[in-house]
Amino acid sequence: MKRGAVIFWGGLGCSVALLVLLLRKIDLPSLLDALGRLDLRYLAAAILLTFASYWLRAVRWRYLLILERPLPLSSLYAATIIGYMANNLFPARLGEFIRAWVLAQREQLPGATVFASLVIDRLFDGLSVMVMLALVLLSLQLPPDMEQAALMLRVGGLSALGFYLAVMGVLILLKLRPVATLRLVGTFMRPFPKGLSERIIPLAGSFLDGVRLSRNSGHLLAILGSSLLIWVSATLPIQLILYGFDIHLPLTVSFFIMVLLVFAVMVPAAPGYIGTYHLACYTGLAAFGLSDSQAISIALIVHGVGFFPVILAGLFHVWQQGISLGALRRQATGEEGS
């Protein structure tokens, strides 16, 4: 069985198992009653803020690629939306590759350079989440029965922080000693087929050349500021949805749930993080005394806000640019050259 099929069916199996676990907790009349209490004004505001976070991602991406040339936000935003749509439709986070390909094609940029910028983009995301986790653990008083979960969050957070710092260190070394690094890549590739090595080493060289970050203080400030605003605007929809259900919990609870969701999407799952996303949100809310019906209702809405609107917006941008979904998938899986 191909690796892609293994990932797809493994993720689908995980999602189904978690959904079955949640369905056992659902009392349908209570769930429908809870959903019926949602104030749609808060839902609309949550959707608008979610799209604001995508626009801020386009802003940050612009500064990550500023050394190439100042790119129009319209191109960056469209590629971002298409990428996140693809993450909801395709397995294994293929949206990251699609996002890079769409922008590279539209703006005639080297694909390796664009993809390298997304590696840096994800590093800033990871460090932002670590800061958010630290603030949550310092400021939020978790329920007594969540002590084990708090310990796991601390261990997971420290491990993730160590990983992100290590990756940043490696990238710095790659830029300082590129020739030695490429030789090391060649050494590691010796056990593999020669054809694979002939593809990987030039790609690694192009990737290293693409890893560039402006040293302009204004550009760096824009990257850091947009990183902060991205996660604030991505978390506030959770708080708005809570208000929409007439539930008033501290804002730190929404940040706590966001951290759980970030960890949840790292677990293999069906496209759109179905199951893992819902269970993480439900677990975080249930810990603060919400009933199963309330917690599951909120989990469904929180997931839906980041799922259906971005798919519709992504399909619009795909149509606008004359791209087919089949072409997006082929590019992401490498079935045809870019």
Wavefront OBJ file of the C-alpha trace (Angstrom):
o trace
v 0.000 0.000 0.000
v 1.310 3.452 -0.887
v 2.453 5.762 1.908
v -0.270 8.305 1.069
v -2.954 5.629 1.330
v -1.563 4.476 4.691
v -1.687 8.043 6.018
v -5.205 8.569 4.695
v -6.713 5.354 6.048
v -4.815 5.609 9.323
v -6.050 9.165 9.859
v -9.582 8.200 8.856
v -9.553 5.329 11.328
v -8.392 7.630 14.118
v -11.125 10.144 13.304
v -13.842 7.488 13.239
v -12.712 6.070 16.594
v -12.765 9.505 18.243
v -16.133 10.390 16.723
v -17.609 7.147 18.055
v -16.232 8.053 21.485
v -17.940 11.448 21.311
v -21.197 10.117 19.888
v -21.564 7.880 22.921
v -21.768 11.038 25.037
v -24.430 12.739 22.911
v -28.041 13.052 23.932
v -29.534 14.226 20.634
v -32.481 16.281 22.023
v -30.140 18.055 24.479
v -27.597 18.652 21.726
v -30.186 20.162 19.392
v -31.530 22.316 22.234
v -28.013 23.590 22.982
v -27.348 24.359 19.309
v -30.656 26.214 19.095
v -29.510 28.622 21.813
v -26.603 29.973 19.746
v -26.773 33.735 19.105
v -25.992 34.023 15.388
v -24.560 37.540 15.792
v -21.613 36.091 17.712
v -21.258 33.369 15.082
v -20.999 35.977 12.306
v -18.385 37.935 14.285
v -16.408 34.719 14.860
v -16.347 33.996 11.123
v -15.167 37.537 10.329
v -12.355 37.266 12.881
v -11.325 33.912 11.466
v -10.874 35.478 8.036
v -9.009 38.366 9.671
v -6.492 35.823 10.985
v -5.983 34.504 7.440
v -5.459 38.050 6.168
v -2.859 38.602 8.903
v -1.132 35.418 7.772
v -0.914 36.943 4.305
v 0.612 40.082 5.830
v 3.255 38.071 7.691
v 3.988 36.014 4.581
v 4.564 39.231 2.646
v 7.340 40.234 5.045
v 8.833 36.737 5.029
v 9.226 37.078 1.237
v 10.063 40.785 1.223
v 13.638 40.113 0.047
v 12.246 38.670 -3.194
v 10.015 41.666 -3.849
v 6.979 43.311 -2.223
v 4.140 40.960 -3.190
v 0.496 42.062 -3.470
v -1.610 41.038 -0.486
v -4.326 39.879 -2.881
v -2.061 37.096 -4.196
v -0.817 36.141 -0.738
v -4.307 36.088 0.744
v -5.755 33.999 -2.091
v -2.935 31.453 -1.826
v -3.390 31.312 1.956
v -7.135 30.668 1.704
v -6.629 28.013 -0.977
v -3.999 26.327 1.184
v -6.246 26.204 4.239
v -9.125 24.965 2.113
v -6.863 22.156 0.898
v -5.965 21.251 4.494
v -9.689 20.737 5.076
v -10.189 18.646 1.931
v -6.961 16.674 1.509
v -5.062 14.476 4.027
v -1.591 14.960 5.526
v -1.676 18.796 5.551
v -1.121 18.944 1.791
v -2.407 22.500 1.917
v 1.062 23.753 2.859
v 2.487 22.506 -0.450
v -0.531 23.770 -2.364
v -0.288 27.197 -0.745
v 3.353 27.487 -1.843
v 2.628 26.243 -5.365
v -0.303 28.623 -5.923
v 1.739 31.678 -4.942
v 4.811 30.549 -6.891
v 2.701 30.072 -10.018
v 0.779 33.326 -9.672
v 3.793 35.528 -8.916
v 6.406 33.605 -10.937
v 8.600 32.873 -7.907
v 10.978 29.931 -7.324
v 8.986 27.159 -5.666
v 11.788 26.291 -3.237
v 11.982 29.896 -2.055
v 8.244 30.083 -1.394
v 8.215 26.751 0.421
v 11.219 27.803 2.522
v 9.284 30.904 3.586
v 6.486 28.636 4.843
v 8.975 26.667 6.939
v 9.913 29.949 8.640
v 6.211 30.809 8.826
v 5.514 27.580 10.741
v 8.447 28.197 13.064
v 6.963 31.550 14.059
v 3.639 29.789 14.586
v 5.269 27.187 16.794
v 7.065 29.736 18.929
v 3.873 31.799 19.221
v 1.978 28.744 20.457
v 4.722 28.040 22.994
v 4.421 31.591 24.336
v 0.639 31.192 24.459
v 0.987 27.899 26.322
v 3.355 29.451 28.845
v 0.953 32.334 29.493
v -1.969 29.913 29.901
v -0.124 27.724 32.380
v 0.998 30.767 34.369
v -2.349 32.575 34.436
v -5.084 29.919 34.234
v -6.147 27.983 37.300
v -7.006 24.551 35.932
v -9.550 22.366 37.734
v -8.054 19.913 40.267
v -8.737 16.879 38.096
v -6.739 18.481 35.266
v -3.390 18.259 37.058
v -2.278 15.328 34.894
v -3.316 17.188 31.737
v -1.428 20.283 32.924
v 1.698 18.169 33.443
v 1.320 16.697 29.957
v 0.905 20.182 28.504
v 4.078 21.329 30.248
v 6.059 18.328 29.033
v 4.594 18.584 25.525
v 5.193 22.328 25.436
v 8.809 22.031 26.547
v 9.411 19.218 24.051
v 7.864 21.244 21.233
v 9.846 24.336 22.257
v 13.039 22.293 22.192
v 12.135 20.972 18.746
v 11.426 24.428 17.313
v 14.616 25.875 18.793
v 16.594 22.937 17.379
v 15.093 23.463 13.920
v 15.937 27.160 14.086
v 19.488 26.280 15.108
v 19.817 23.851 12.201
v 18.516 26.455 9.747
v 21.069 28.952 11.027
v 23.841 26.401 10.586
v 22.556 25.593 7.118
v 22.913 29.225 6.137
v 26.355 29.549 7.724
v 27.791 26.284 6.341
v 25.769 25.402 3.236
v 28.467 23.377 1.432
v 29.205 21.207 4.450
v 25.483 20.746 5.009
v 24.870 19.574 1.437
v 27.757 17.123 1.770
v 26.149 15.799 4.943
v 22.838 15.408 3.090
v 24.674 13.448 0.402
v 26.188 11.166 3.060
v 22.776 10.452 4.553
v 21.342 9.722 1.088
v 23.946 7.075 0.157
v 21.810 4.095 1.279
v 18.940 5.300 -0.915
v 18.542 4.894 -4.702
v 20.826 7.129 -6.762
v 17.880 8.713 -8.581
v 16.410 9.868 -5.289
v 19.704 11.433 -4.222
v 19.966 13.232 -7.550
v 16.578 14.829 -6.861
v 16.972 15.547 -3.129
v 20.384 17.228 -3.115
v 19.564 19.929 -5.736
v 16.229 20.459 -3.990
v 18.033 20.872 -0.657
v 20.376 23.386 -2.265
v 17.452 25.381 -3.641
v 15.716 25.204 -0.265
v 18.791 26.512 1.554
v 19.064 29.364 -0.917
v 15.413 30.175 -0.277
v 15.716 30.381 3.514
v 16.133 34.122 3.864
v 14.836 36.604 6.412
v 15.046 40.370 6.239
v 17.222 42.008 8.893
v 15.318 45.282 8.630
v 13.986 46.083 12.113
v 10.673 47.296 10.707
v 10.189 44.068 8.775
v 11.048 41.929 11.812
v 8.669 43.963 13.967
v 5.919 43.437 11.383
v 6.544 39.669 11.431
v 6.464 39.504 15.234
v 3.452 41.809 15.510
v 1.460 39.927 12.891
v 2.349 36.620 14.595
v 0.840 37.917 17.827
v -2.283 39.234 16.087
v -2.722 36.010 14.095
v -3.153 33.966 17.249
v -5.247 36.554 19.035
v -7.629 36.772 16.072
v -7.672 32.965 15.768
v -8.524 32.534 19.471
v -11.141 35.259 19.908
v -13.688 33.341 17.767
v -13.720 30.644 20.461
v -14.532 33.280 23.061
v -17.243 34.775 20.833
v -18.822 31.372 20.325
v -18.846 30.853 24.090
v -20.643 34.194 24.432
v -23.014 33.090 21.688
v -24.043 30.174 23.911
v -24.330 32.587 26.883
v -21.302 31.002 28.541
v -18.919 33.412 30.229
v -15.501 31.951 30.957
v -12.179 33.832 31.231
v -10.398 34.598 27.964
v -7.539 32.395 29.186
v -9.876 29.394 28.809
v -10.200 30.138 25.094
v -6.409 30.330 24.796
v -6.171 27.027 26.683
v -8.591 25.418 24.231
v -6.645 26.869 21.293
v -3.444 25.257 22.579
v -5.277 21.924 22.867
v -6.538 22.344 19.298
v -3.032 23.058 18.010
v -1.783 19.849 19.590
v -4.859 17.972 18.305
v -4.233 18.839 14.648
v -0.788 17.234 14.923
v -2.472 13.841 15.431
v -3.146 11.880 12.210
v -6.798 12.310 11.292
v -9.204 12.540 8.380
v -9.078 15.730 6.267
v -10.273 18.741 8.255
v -9.003 17.226 11.540
v -12.421 15.663 12.097
v -12.597 13.864 15.414
v -9.277 14.994 16.900
v -10.354 18.654 16.772
v -13.756 17.947 18.300
v -12.402 15.771 21.094
v -9.759 18.330 22.074
v -12.313 21.137 22.209
v -14.825 18.986 24.104
v -12.191 17.872 26.639
v -11.064 21.423 27.357
v -14.625 22.703 27.832
v -15.837 19.746 29.894
v -12.998 20.371 32.338
v -14.610 23.703 33.245
v -17.973 22.224 34.134
v -19.850 22.437 30.848
v -22.336 19.653 30.179
v -21.651 17.132 27.423
v -24.319 18.721 25.216
v -22.878 22.222 25.678
v -19.262 21.125 25.159
v -20.039 19.069 22.052
v -22.240 21.838 20.596
v -19.468 24.376 21.027
v -16.900 21.949 19.578
v -19.075 21.461 16.499
v -19.494 25.207 15.965
v -15.822 26.045 16.612
v -14.780 23.424 14.062
v -17.457 24.519 11.608
v -16.293 28.155 11.722
v -12.822 27.111 10.584
v -14.068 24.479 8.159
v -17.040 25.453 5.973
v -16.405 29.196 5.386
v -12.779 28.675 4.349
v -13.780 25.868 1.962
v -16.313 28.139 0.279
v -13.826 31.020 0.116
v -11.101 28.691 -1.158
v -13.328 27.319 -3.896
v -14.092 30.894 -4.960
v -10.386 31.741 -5.248
v -9.685 28.460 -7.067
v -12.430 29.331 -9.574
v -11.190 32.917 -9.815
v -7.682 31.739 -10.734
v -8.860 28.984 -13.080
v -7.296 26.138 -11.098
v -8.856 22.686 -10.762
v -8.926 20.727 -7.494
v -7.329 17.837 -9.360
v -4.390 20.041 -10.337
v -3.982 21.146 -6.721
v -3.869 17.568 -5.499
v -1.438 16.472 -8.207
v 0.924 19.314 -7.374
v 0.748 18.586 -3.642
v 1.450 14.867 -4.046
v 4.153 15.419 -6.644
v 2.365 13.438 -9.335
v 3.417 16.020 -11.880
v 6.138 18.590 -12.001
v 5.596 22.084 -10.737
l 1 2 3 4 5 6 7 8 9 10 11 12 13 14 15 16 17 18 19 20 21 22 23 24 25 26 27 28 29 30 31 32 33 34 35 36 37 38 39 40 41 42 43 44 45 46 47 48 49 50 51 52 53 54 55 56 57 58 59 60 61 62 63 64 65 66 67 68 69 70 71 72 73 74 75 76 77 78 79 80 81 82 83 84 85 86 87 88 89 90 91 92 93 94 95 96 97 98 99 100 101 102 103 104 105 106 107 108 109 110 111 112 113 114 115 116 117 118 119 120 121 122 123 124 125 126 127 128 129 130 131 132 133 134 135 136 137 138 139 140 141 142 143 144 145 146 147 148 149 150 151 152 153 154 155 156 157 158 159 160 161 162 163 164 165 166 167 168 169 170 171 172 173 174 175 176 177 178 179 180 181 182 183 184 185 186 187 188 189 190 191 192 193 194 195 196 197 198 199 200 201 202 203 204 205 206 207 208 209 210 211 212 213 214 215 216 217 218 219 220 221 222 223 224 225 226 227 228 229 230 231 232 233 234 235 236 237 238 239 240 241 242 243 244 245 246 247 248 249 250 251 252 253 254 255 256 257 258 259 260 261 262 263 264 265 266 267 268 269 270 271 272 273 274 275 276 277 278 279 280 281 282 283 284 285 286 287 288 289 290 291 292 293 294 295 296 297 298 299 300 301 302 303 304 305 306 307 308 309 310 311 312 313 314 315 316 317 318 319 320 321 322 323 324 325 326 327 328 329 330 331 332 333 334 335 336 337 338
